[in-house]
Amino acid sequence: MIKPVEIVESFLHALSIRDMGLIMSFFNEESSWQNIPHPSSKGIEEIALMFSPIINKSSKVQWDILNASYEENRAWLERVDRFWIDNIEYSVQCNGVFEFDLLNGKIITVRDYVDLGEWRERLSKSQLTT
C-alpha cells in the first residue's frame, strides 16, 4: 500500500516537470478538486481543465510545503504554489486537505483553501487570464 506522503511527493514532482499526463494520472473519475469556496472540479476532464491553463502558461512550477500533517489516508498541506510565467514568479498561499485511495495511488478529493481573488488580480496585472 502506498503512503500519503509518497503520493504527495510524486504529485509535486509531476507538477514540477509540468507533465499534464503525469499530473492527471493521480486522479480518476471519482476525484474532485475544490478551490474553496468555488464549486468542485469533478473527474479527470474537469480537473484537467482547471490545471492545464496555468501549467501550459508556466515555464516553471514549484509547490513548496511549509507544513504537513498526515493521517491514514489524508494529508493537510500548508504550501506556497509558485508559477513562473514570462519570467515573472507568481505565488499563492494555500492550505489543502487531500484524501487518497492508497491502494491505487490516487488523489480522491482536495479541498484547497486559497484566495483566488488575489491570485486572479496578480495575473490580470500581467494581462494573463486563467
Sequence and secondary structure as in RCSB ss.txt:
>XXXX:A:sequence
MIKPVEIVESFLHALSIRDMGLIMSFFNEESSWQNIPHPSSKGIEEIALMFSPIINKSSKVQWDILNASYEENRA
WLERVDRFWIDNIEYSVQCNGVFEFDLLNGKIITVRDYVDLGEWRERLSKSQLTT
>XXXX:A:secstr
   HHHHHHHHHHHHHTT HHHHHTT  TT EEEEETS  EEHHHHHHHHHHHHHHH SEEEEEEEEEEE SSEE
EEEEEEEEEETTEEEEEEEEEEEEEETTTTEEEEEEEEE HHHHHHHHHHTT   
